[in-house]
Amino acid sequence: NGATRTLNITAQVTTHTAVTNTATATSTSTDSVATNNSADVAVNARDADLDITKTVDDASPNVGDTVVFTLTVTNTGPDATTGVTVGDLLPAGLTYVSDDAAGAYNSTTGVWTIGAIANGATRTLHITATVTSAVPITNTATITTSDVFDPDGTNDSDDATVDAPEADVQITKTVDN
């Protein structure tokens, strides 16, 4: 008789591989066209592989010098993502001076709020700090959130180390008569 019925099903994606959902209609009555009793739909979860690198412009500064840490986050895809944040709290031995994130980096919490990153796009942050210690200081940056699943967590953290040299100055005084 041409009647139509619709059933809407809401489901949560729990895997990051393609899933095919098949719906099949059956009836106790004879169906003269059995070839249209089934339909498939494929669901692909979105993935965004985020990669972070961290470098420092001077790995052997003197105590009192400023160094610039460069953080680069790249979305290697295949999809865009939103809600991206990075954690990079400066450790003891480094004192925050400035950054170029226009308010998106909070030096107190160490959180850099990036937000959205398109597939293939890159975001960069430069943090300037003063070296206040003569011991090796490792500064780590880690991608902490993304609204889209990151299939490769092995590239979500990177670090850079500064090692201010210590001087052992000795003075010898002699007299020549």
Sequence and secondary structure as in RCSB ss.txt:
>XXXX:A:sequence
NGATRTLNITAQVTTHTAVTNTATATSTSTDSVATNNSADVAVNARDADLDITKTVDDASPNVGDTVVFTLTVTN
TGPDATTGVTVGDLLPAGLTYVSDDAAGAYNSTTGVWTIGAIANGATRTLHITATVTSAVPITNTATITTSDVFD
PDGTNDSDDATVDAPEADVQITKTVDN
>XXXX:A:secstr
               SS EEEEEE   SS  S GGGSEEEEEE   BEEEEEEEEES SS  TT EEEEEEEEEE
EEES EEEEEEE    TTEEEEEESSTT EETTTTEEEEEEE TT EEEEEEEEEE  SS EEEEEEEEE SSB 
S GGGSEEEEEE               
